[in-house]
């Protein structure tokens, strides 16, 4: 991950851990942030649960050496990141990532990707 601006220390811990997992290329850490019913909404394609999130990431993101360049970040609920996604052979371009945290605040309930 690269940043156009310094990371916002007010970002919720699960969002910071997601950015760290992507930077390390750590699929296990990425997937573990989502609960059993956690979901990724990838421009309308919804993947629910760790198995489906892992499949998506393996096929289309971390499995393709996914990278995030953060251009803007907001810690206000919901947390929002304006990013450029880069992969080796997959999607490369802008996206807005909006995060809904789990009720206990320790994980990610939903990550929605839009443009």
C-alpha positions in Angstrom: 0.0 0.0 0.0 1.2 3.5 -0.7 -0.4 6.7 0.6 -0.7 10.1 -1.0 -1.1 11.3 2.6 -0.1 9.9 6.0 -2.3 7.2 7.4 -5.1 8.6 9.6 -4.4 7.2 13.1 -8.2 7.5 13.8 -9.0 4.8 11.2 -10.6 1.9 13.0 -8.1 -0.9 13.9 -9.8 -3.5 11.5 -9.4 -1.1 8.5 -5.7 -0.5 9.4 -5.2 -4.2 9.7 -6.8 -4.8 6.3 -4.4 -2.2 4.7 -1.5 -4.0 6.4 -2.6 -7.4 5.3 -2.9 -6.2 1.7 0.5 -4.6 1.8 2.0 -7.9 3.1 0.0 -10.0 0.6 -1.4 -11.9 3.6 -4.6 -13.6 2.4 -5.1 -15.3 5.8 -5.0 -12.0 7.7 -7.2 -10.4 5.1 -9.9 -13.1 5.3 -9.8 -13.3 9.1 -11.0 -9.7 9.4 -14.4 -10.8 8.1 -16.7 -12.7 10.4 -18.5 -15.9 9.5 -21.2 -13.7 7.8 -18.8 -10.9 6.7 -19.2 -9.7 3.2 -17.4 -8.0 0.3 -19.7 -6.1 -2.1 -17.5 -5.9 -5.3 -19.5 -3.4 -7.4 -22.7 -5.3 -6.8 -21.3 -8.8 -6.7 -21.7 -9.9 -3.0 -19.4 -12.5 -1.5 -20.5 -13.6 2.0 -18.5 -15.5 4.5 -14.8 -16.2 4.8 -14.8 -19.0 2.1 -16.3 -16.7 -0.5 -14.2 -13.7 0.5 -11.1 -15.8 0.2 -12.2 -17.1 -3.2 -12.7 -13.6 -4.5 -9.4 -12.4 -3.1 -7.4 -15.4 -4.4 -8.9 -15.0 -7.9 -9.1 -11.2 -8.2 -7.1 -9.4 -5.6 -4.3 -10.7 -3.2 -3.9 -13.7 -5.4 -3.0 -11.3 -8.2 -0.5 -9.4 -6.0 -3.2 -6.7 -5.2 -2.1 -3.3 -4.1 -4.0 -0.3 -2.8 -2.8 3.3 -3.1 -4.8 5.4 -0.7 -5.6 8.9 -1.9 -8.1 9.9 0.8 -9.3 8.4 4.0 -12.1 9.2 6.4 -12.3 7.6 9.9 -15.9 9.0 10.4 -18.4 6.1 10.5 -18.6 4.6 8.0 -14.9 4.5 7.3 -14.2 5.4 3.7 -11.0 5.1 1.6 -10.6 6.5 -1.9 -8.0 4.2 -3.5 -6.5 3.1 -6.7 -6.4 -0.7 -7.0 -3.6 -2.4 -8.8 -3.2 -6.1 -9.6 -1.1 -8.2 -11.9 -3.6 -9.2 -14.5 -6.9 -8.1 -12.8 -8.7 -4.8 -12.2 -6.5 -1.7 -12.1 -8.2 1.5 -11.4 -10.1 3.8 -8.9 -12.4 2.6 -6.2 -14.1 3.8 -3.1 -14.0 1.3 -0.2 -16.7 1.8 2.5 -16.4 -0.3 5.6 -19.0 -1.4 8.1 -17.5 -2.8 11.3 -18.7 -5.8 13.2 -20.9 -5.0 16.2 -18.0 -5.6 18.6 -15.8 -3.3 16.5 -13.0 -5.9 16.2 -13.7 -7.0 12.6 -15.3 -6.0 9.3 -18.9 -6.8 8.7 -19.0 -5.4 5.2 -16.6 -3.8 2.7 -18.3 -2.2 -0.3 -16.3 -1.4 -3.4 -17.8 1.2 -5.7 -16.4 3.9 -8.1 
